[in-house]
Amino acid sequence: MIDLTLFYQQIAGKKGVSDLKKTAKSNPEWGIYPDSLHESDGTVLFMFRNGAEKKLVAAGNSGKIYNELIGVEKTQNDLKIKECELTVENSKVIRKYFDFTNPISLADYKTTFGLGDRLGLASPGHLKLFKKHPSVRPVLAQQSIRELNLTGRDYGEVLADAVWAVFQEDYREGFGADGDHLKALDDIQMALDYGYTMITLDCSEHINNLNSEQTAEIEKIYASLEDAVREKLEKQFLGQKFNLKTGLTLAFTPQTLKFNVAIYQQAINFAIKVYNQFIKPLQGKIDFEVSIDETATPTDPLSHFFVAEQLIEAGVKINSMAPRFCGEFQKGINYIGDLKQFEAEYKDHTKISEHFGYKLSIHSGSDKFAVFPIIGRESKGHVHVKTAGTNWLEAVKVIIAAEPDLYREMHEFAFKHQDEARKYYVISADPKRVPDINKLSDKELPRLMEEDDSRQIIHITYGLILLAKDQDGKYIFRDRIYDCLRRNEELYNEFLEKHIGKHLELLGF
């Protein structure tokens, strides 16, 4: 057990926070996070780790925050001490007294980066990196309903983990919280109730996945429109050229208008409804992203313009838009596709987003190193990039390094159950191309996280691994994974800083 008697004596002796930070830095064996030292109303607060256990300590003989925090009390040399678990309830108290721990709208920031921390352990490492990149603002809490279901967490826990990381690292530059890929109205309201400051609206259930050759179906949908709606659209889009201030010229034919109406009109109506019901009443406090990337085919620039033009005309304040770009943005691996085609089309998408004044959002942005220089150059930094699963893969690297036997168990389970995971994710991984793990030494295991096939299979099976239970109802892997990562926090931070740092470097930030 860690003995903090000497540190408590300094607190009792009315040492200031700056002096206490110096003492904590000089005694790393105490497990105190120096940047977590704060003072409020006569109470000194700090976080410390003992093995795999991390807690908040409140020390002081008075103070509102001390009384509101929930924990186990003790007295040492007349100093009242309360050891508190890092719960959702206690995070709310921290947010009440330390404003910088509350998520904010990032609408005023040019470059933003989404960091889907599925385990709730990656944000300290992320913040160590983003302190070195003050021009980029992180979205620390970023989870979809699917991810919550696959990890057994909820929006309160996801946000709380981000809050504790911000408090631990004393990060004061501002961070976002994104209710990602939300489709249902109840889920949007839930995210807002928890205090999320960004909503990514997934319009996929309102998009008709048709191709231009399905003329009969297209004509049928177009003919079903009310006369007034059809007349309005034809007046708005036909018989004119749209000369964008960014230099792009677009024009619709009757055929391309019908095509875009058939595919996107329902999604546009849905986005307008959501904006007016949930986002507009909050008067700029919420960033609104419209996602049209969950489609069978890439988003043509003309289609991108069609969606944006109607949303803007309807008074929708778009902070970012996520088209589906050409090529493949598969999970956990580099971009697959023609780079020249991507560059040409991305330039047009950028011209459209610049014309309307919002960011392009790059979904499944993890590890897309081949296109990052293009994105960074053409966007001029005005972009939002989303990552998620790559942080899980960095966690797996830590497990390989620290507890290879645990990884071997996870690997065998993942490959046995991969078909179930493929219901949620589209990947090209072929398990036949993955080396037999029984023929690999512990020193050879890290290569599995450098090869596309094994990366993807481990990437998509994270939920199955985390939620797997034995016949007694006990988690098979979850507790051991968390224990390993908490004990090896510094290594995890190091891996994250290097890997996510590569993303930022190639993007030119």
C-alpha positions in Angstrom: 0.0 0.0 0.0 1.1 3.5 -0.8 1.7 5.6 2.3 0.8 9.3 1.7 1.4 10.4 5.3 4.2 12.8 4.4 2.1 14.4 1.6 -0.9 14.8 3.9 1.4 16.5 6.4 2.3 19.1 3.7 -1.4 19.7 3.0 -2.1 20.1 6.7 0.8 22.6 6.8 -1.0 24.8 4.3 1.4 24.2 1.4 0.2 25.8 -1.8 -0.9 23.8 -4.9 2.3 24.7 -6.8 4.5 23.4 -3.9 2.4 20.3 -3.6 2.9 19.6 -7.4 6.6 19.9 -7.0 6.5 17.4 -4.1 4.4 15.0 -6.1 6.8 15.2 -9.0 9.7 14.5 -6.7 8.0 11.4 -5.3 6.6 9.4 -8.3 6.5 6.3 -6.1 3.4 7.8 -4.4 1.4 7.5 -7.6 0.1 11.0 -7.4 -0.8 12.7 -10.7 0.9 16.1 -10.2 -1.3 18.0 -12.7 -4.5 16.7 -10.9 -3.7 18.9 -7.8 -6.4 21.5 -7.5 -7.8 23.5 -4.7 -11.4 24.6 -4.1 -12.9 26.3 -1.0 -10.2 25.2 1.3 -10.1 21.6 0.0 -7.1 20.2 -1.8 -8.0 17.6 -4.4 -5.7 15.2 -6.3 -5.8 11.8 -8.1 -3.5 8.9 -7.4 -3.0 5.4 -8.6 -2.1 2.4 -6.5 -1.5 -0.6 -8.8 -4.6 -0.9 -11.0 -6.7 1.3 -8.7 -7.2 5.0 -9.3 -9.0 7.3 -6.9 -9.7 11.0 -6.2 -8.7 12.4 -2.8 -10.3 15.4 -1.2 -8.3 16.7 1.8 -9.4 19.6 4.0 -11.4 20.5 7.1 -14.1 22.4 5.3 -15.5 23.2 1.9 -18.6 22.5 -0.1 -16.9 20.2 -2.6 -15.6 18.1 0.2 -19.1 17.6 1.6 -20.6 16.8 -1.8 -18.1 14.2 -3.0 -19.0 10.6 -2.1 -16.2 8.6 -0.5 -14.7 6.9 2.5 -13.6 9.4 5.2 -10.6 9.2 7.5 -8.7 11.6 9.7 -4.9 12.0 9.8 -3.3 14.5 12.1 -6.6 16.4 12.4 -6.8 16.5 8.6 -10.0 15.2 7.1 -9.5 13.0 4.1 -12.0 11.5 1.8 -11.0 8.9 -0.8 -13.5 8.8 -3.7 -14.1 6.4 -6.5 -14.1 7.9 -10.0 -17.8 7.5 -10.5 -20.3 9.4 -12.6 -21.8 11.0 -9.5 -18.4 12.3 -8.3 -17.6 13.6 -11.8 -20.7 15.7 -11.7 -19.4 17.4 -8.5 -16.0 18.0 -10.2 -17.8 19.6 -13.2 -19.8 21.8 -10.8 -16.7 23.3 -9.2 -14.2 23.2 -12.1 -15.7 24.6 -15.2 -12.9 23.5 -17.5 -13.9 19.9 -17.0 -17.3 20.5 -18.8 -17.5 19.8 -22.5 -18.0 22.7 -24.8 -19.1 23.5 -28.3 -16.1 23.5 -30.6 -17.8 25.5 -33.4 -15.3 28.3 -33.1 -12.3 26.0 -33.6 -10.9 25.3 -37.0 -9.5 21.8 -36.5 -11.2 19.2 -34.3 -10.3 15.5 -33.8 -12.7 12.8 -32.5 -11.2 10.2 -30.2 -13.7 7.4 -29.6 -12.3 6.0 -26.3 -14.2 2.7 -26.1 -12.5 1.6 -22.9 -12.5 4.9 -21.0 -8.8 4.7 -20.4 -7.2 6.5 -23.4 -8.0 10.1 -22.8 -5.1 10.9 -20.5 -2.7 9.7 -23.3 -4.7 11.7 -25.8 -4.4 14.8 -23.7 -0.7 14.5 -23.3 -0.5 14.7 -27.1 -3.0 17.5 -27.6 -1.3 19.7 -25.1 1.5 19.7 -27.8 -1.0 20.6 -30.5 -2.9 23.6 -29.2 -4.4 24.4 -32.6 -6.4 21.1 -32.6 -9.3 20.6 -30.2 -10.2 17.0 -29.1 -13.6 15.5 -28.9 -12.8 13.1 -26.0 -16.3 11.6 -25.4 -17.4 10.1 -28.7 -19.6 7.0 -28.8 -22.4 5.6 -30.9 -25.3 3.6 -29.5 -23.8 0.6 -31.1 -20.5 1.1 -29.4 -22.2 1.6 -26.0 -24.0 -1.7 -26.5 -20.8 -3.5 -27.5 -18.8 -2.1 -24.6 -21.5 -2.3 -21.9 -21.2 1.4 -21.1 -23.6 4.4 -21.2 -23.2 8.1 -22.1 -22.8 9.1 -18.4 -19.8 6.8 -18.0 -18.2 7.8 -21.3 -18.4 11.5 -20.3 -17.3 10.9 -16.8 -14.1 9.1 -18.0 -13.3 12.1 -20.2 -13.9 14.5 -17.2 -11.6 12.5 -15.0 -8.9 12.6 -17.7 -9.3 16.4 -18.1 -9.0 16.8 -14.4 -6.0 14.5 -14.1 -4.1 16.2 -16.9 -5.4 19.8 -16.0 -6.3 20.3 -19.6 -7.9 23.7 -20.0 -8.1 24.2 -23.7 -11.6 22.8 -24.1 -13.0 19.5 -25.3 -16.1 18.2 -27.0 -18.5 15.4 -26.3 -20.2 13.8 -29.3 -23.3 11.6 -29.4 -22.1 9.8 -32.4 -24.1 8.3 -35.2 -27.4 8.8 -33.5 -30.6 7.8 -35.4 -33.4 7.9 -32.8 -35.0 11.0 -31.3 -34.9 9.4 -27.8 -31.2 8.8 -28.1 -30.5 12.4 -29.2 -32.4 13.7 -26.2 -30.5 11.3 -23.9 -27.1 12.5 -25.1 -28.2 16.1 -24.6 -29.5 15.4 -21.1 -26.1 13.9 -20.2 -24.5 17.2 -21.3 -23.1 16.3 -24.7 -22.2 19.2 -26.8 -22.2 17.6 -30.3 -24.8 15.5 -32.1 -23.8 13.5 -35.1 -27.0 12.7 -36.9 -26.9 9.4 -38.8 -29.4 9.8 -41.7 -28.8 6.3 -43.1 -32.3 5.0 -42.3 -33.8 7.8 -44.3 -31.5 7.4 -47.4 -32.6 5.2 -50.3 -29.7 3.2 -51.5 -30.5 3.4 -55.2 -28.3 3.6 -58.3 -28.9 5.8 -61.3 -30.0 2.8 -63.4 -33.0 2.1 -61.1 -35.0 4.6 -63.1 -38.5 3.1 -62.5 -38.0 3.3 -58.7 -36.6 6.8 -59.0 -39.5 8.0 -61.1 -42.0 6.4 -58.7 -40.5 8.2 -55.6 -40.3 11.5 -57.5 -43.9 11.2 -58.7 -45.0 10.5 -55.1 -44.0 14.0 -54.0 -46.6 16.6 -53.4 -47.0 18.9 -56.3 -46.0 22.0 -54.4 -42.8 20.2 -53.1 -41.9 19.0 -56.6 -42.5 22.5 -58.1 -40.3 24.1 -55.4 -37.4 21.7 -56.0 -37.6 22.1 -59.8 -37.6 25.9 -59.4 -34.7 25.7 -57.0 -32.4 23.4 -58.9 -33.3 23.3 -62.6 -32.4 25.7 -65.4 -29.5 27.4 -63.6 -25.8 27.0 -62.8 -24.6 27.2 -59.2 -21.4 29.2 -59.3 -19.9 28.7 -55.8 -17.7 31.4 -54.4 -15.0 28.8 -54.0 -14.8 28.3 -57.8 -16.9 25.2 -58.4 -19.8 25.3 -60.8 -22.6 22.8 -60.5 -25.7 22.2 -62.5 -28.7 19.7 -62.3 -30.5 18.0 -65.1 -34.0 16.6 -64.6 -32.5 13.2 -64.3 -29.9 14.1 -61.6 -32.5 16.1 -59.7 -34.9 13.1 -59.6 -32.0 10.8 -58.6 -31.0 13.0 -55.7 -34.5 13.6 -54.5 -35.2 9.8 -54.5 -32.1 9.1 -52.5 -31.7 12.1 -50.1 -35.0 14.0 -49.7 -36.3 12.0 -46.8 -32.9 12.4 -45.0 -33.0 16.1 -45.6 -36.4 16.4 -44.1 -35.3 14.3 -41.1 -32.3 16.5 -40.5 -34.4 19.6 -40.6 -36.8 18.1 -38.1 -34.1 17.1 -35.7 -32.3 20.5 -35.9 -35.5 22.4 -35.2 -36.6 20.1 -32.4 -33.3 19.6 -30.5 -30.5 21.8 -31.7 -32.0 25.2 -32.6 -33.6 25.7 -29.1 -30.2 25.4 -27.5 -29.0 28.5 -29.3 -25.5 27.6 -30.5 -24.5 25.5 -27.6 -24.6 22.2 -29.6 -22.5 21.4 -32.6 -24.6 19.7 -35.3 -23.0 17.2 -37.7 -25.0 15.6 -40.6 -23.8 12.2 -41.6 -24.7 10.9 -45.0 -21.7 8.5 -45.2 -23.6 5.3 -44.3 -24.6 4.5 -47.9 -24.0 1.8 -50.5 -22.2 4.2 -52.9 -19.9 7.3 -52.5 -21.5 10.7 -52.2 -21.2 12.6 -55.5 -20.2 16.3 -55.1 -23.5 17.2 -56.7 -25.4 15.2 -54.1 -23.4 16.8 -51.4 -24.4 20.2 -52.7 -28.0 19.1 -53.0 -28.2 18.1 -49.3 -26.4 21.1 -48.0 -28.3 23.7 -50.1 -31.6 22.6 -48.8 -30.4 22.3 -45.2 -28.9 25.8 -45.3 -32.0 27.3 -47.0 -34.1 25.7 -44.2 -32.1 27.6 -41.6 -30.1 24.6 -40.4 -26.7 25.6 -38.8 -24.4 22.8 -40.0 -21.1 22.6 -38.1 -19.8 19.6 -40.1 -20.9 17.2 -42.8 -19.8 13.7 -43.4 -20.2 12.5 -47.0 -19.1 9.0 -48.1 -15.9 9.5 -50.0 -14.7 7.3 -52.9 -12.6 4.3 -52.1 -12.9 2.3 -48.9 -12.5 3.5 -45.3 -12.5 0.1 -43.7 -11.9 -0.2 -40.0 -8.4 -0.2 -38.6 -6.4 -0.2 -41.8 -5.1 2.3 -44.4 -7.2 3.8 -47.2 -8.1 1.5 -50.1 -8.6 3.2 -53.5 -7.4 5.5 -56.2 -5.6 8.4 -54.6 -5.9 10.6 -57.7 -9.6 10.1 -57.8 -9.9 10.7 -54.0 -7.9 14.0 -54.3 -10.0 15.2 -57.3 -13.3 14.5 -55.5 -12.1 15.7 -52.1 -11.2 19.0 -53.7 -14.8 19.4 -54.9 -16.2 18.4 -51.5 -14.0 20.9 -49.8 -15.1 23.7 -52.2 -18.7 22.9 -51.3 -18.1 22.8 -47.5 -16.1 26.1 -47.7 -18.9 27.7 -49.7 -21.4 27.0 -47.0 -19.0 27.5 -44.1 -18.8 24.1 -42.4 -16.2 21.5 -41.9 -15.9 18.2 -43.8 -16.0 15.3 -41.3 -13.8 12.3 -42.0 -15.5 9.1 -40.6 -13.6 5.9 -39.9 -10.5 8.2 -40.0 -8.4 5.8 -38.0 -5.1 4.8 -39.8 -6.0 6.4 -43.2 -2.5 7.6 -43.6 -2.4 7.5 -47.4 -5.1 10.2 -47.7 -4.2 12.4 -44.7 -1.7 14.6 -46.6 -4.5 15.3 -49.2 -7.1 16.0 -46.5 -4.7 18.3 -44.6 -3.6 20.2 -47.7 -7.0 20.7 -49.3 -8.9 21.4 -46.1 -6.3 23.9 -44.9 -6.9 22.6 -41.4 -10.7 23.3 -41.5 -11.7 19.7 -40.9 -13.1 17.2 -38.3 -11.5 13.7 -38.2 -13.1 10.8 -36.3 -11.1 7.9 -34.9 -12.2 5.2 -32.5 -11.1 1.6 -32.9 -7.4 2.4 -33.4 -7.3 3.3 -29.6 -8.5 -0.2 -28.8 -5.8 -1.6 -31.1 -3.2 0.4 -29.2 -4.6 -1.1 -26.0 -4.2 -4.5 -27.5 -0.5 -3.7 -28.2 -0.1 -3.0 -24.5 -1.6 -6.3 -23.6 0.7 -8.1 -26.0 3.7 -6.4 -24.5 2.7 -6.8 -20.8 0.6 -10.0 -20.7 1.1 -12.0 -23.9 -0.8 -15.0 -22.5 -3.9 -12.9 -22.1 -3.6 -11.7 -25.7 -3.4 -15.3 -26.9 -6.7 -16.1 -25.2 -8.3 -12.9 -26.7 -6.9 -13.8 -30.2 -8.3 -17.3 -30.2 -11.7 -16.0 -29.0 -11.8 -13.3 -31.6 -11.1 -15.6 -34.5 -13.6 -18.1 -33.2 -16.4 -15.4 -33.0 -15.5 -13.1 -35.9 -18.5 -14.0 -38.0 -20.8 -12.6 -35.4 -18.8 -9.3 -35.4 -18.9 -9.1 -39.2 -22.7 -8.4 -38.9 -21.8 -4.9 -37.6 -18.7 -4.1 -39.7 -17.6 -4.5 -43.3 -14.0 -5.6 -43.6 -11.9 -7.4 -46.1 -9.8 -9.4 -43.6 -9.1 -13.0 -44.5 -8.3 -15.1 -41.4 -6.5 -17.6 -43.7 -3.8 -14.9 -44.2 -3.2 -14.6 -40.4 -0.2 -16.6 -39.1 -1.0 -19.5 -36.7 -0.6 -17.8 -33.3 0.6 -21.1 -31.8 3.6 -20.9 -34.0 4.5 -17.4 -33.0 6.7 -16.6 -30.0 5.8 -13.9 -27.6 8.4 -11.6 -29.3 6.6 -12.2 -32.6 3.1 -11.4 -31.4 3.4 -7.6 -32.0 3.6 -8.2 -35.8 -0.1 -9.2 -35.7 -1.0 -5.6 -34.9 1.0 -4.5 -38.0 -0.9 -6.7 -40.5 -4.2 -5.7 -41.9 -6.1 -9.0 -41.6 -5.3 -9.6 -37.9 -5.8 -5.9 -37.1 -9.3 -5.8 -38.6 -10.5 -9.0 -36.9 -9.2 -7.9 -33.4 -10.7 -4.4 -34.2 -14.2 -5.6 -34.9 -14.4 -8.2 -32.1 -13.8 -5.7 -29.3 -17.4 -5.9 -28.0 -17.5 -9.6 -28.0 -14.3 -9.8 -26.1 -15.3 -7.2 -23.5 -18.7 -8.7 -22.9 -17.8 -12.4 -23.0 -18.8 -14.3 -19.8 -18.2 -17.8 -18.5 -20.9 -20.2 -17.4 -20.9 -18.5 -13.9 -21.7 -15.1 -15.4 -18.2 -13.7 -14.8 -16.3 -11.8 -17.5 -13.7 -13.8 -19.2 -11.5 -11.0 -20.4 -12.9 -7.6 -19.3 -11.6 -7.3 -15.8 -8.1 -8.6 -16.8 -8.0 -6.2 -19.7 -8.7 -3.2 -17.5 -6.4 -4.4 -14.8 -3.5 -4.8 -17.4 -4.1 -1.4 -19.0 -4.4 0.4 -15.6 -1.2 -1.1 -14.4 0.6 -0.2 -17.6 -1.0 3.3 -18.0 2.4 4.9 -18.9 3.0 2.4 -21.7 -0.6 2.9 -23.1 -0.1 6.7 -23.0 3.2 6.3 -24.9 1.6 4.1 -27.6 -1.3 6.4 -28.0 0.8 9.6 -28.2 2.9 8.0 -30.9 0.1 6.5 -32.9 -2.4 9.4 -32.8 0.5 11.7 -33.2 1.2 10.1 -36.6 -2.3 11.0 -37.6 -1.8 14.6 -36.7 1.6 14.8 -38.3 0.4 13.5 -41.7 -2.6 15.8 -41.6 -0.2 18.6 -41.2 -1.3 19.8 -37.8 
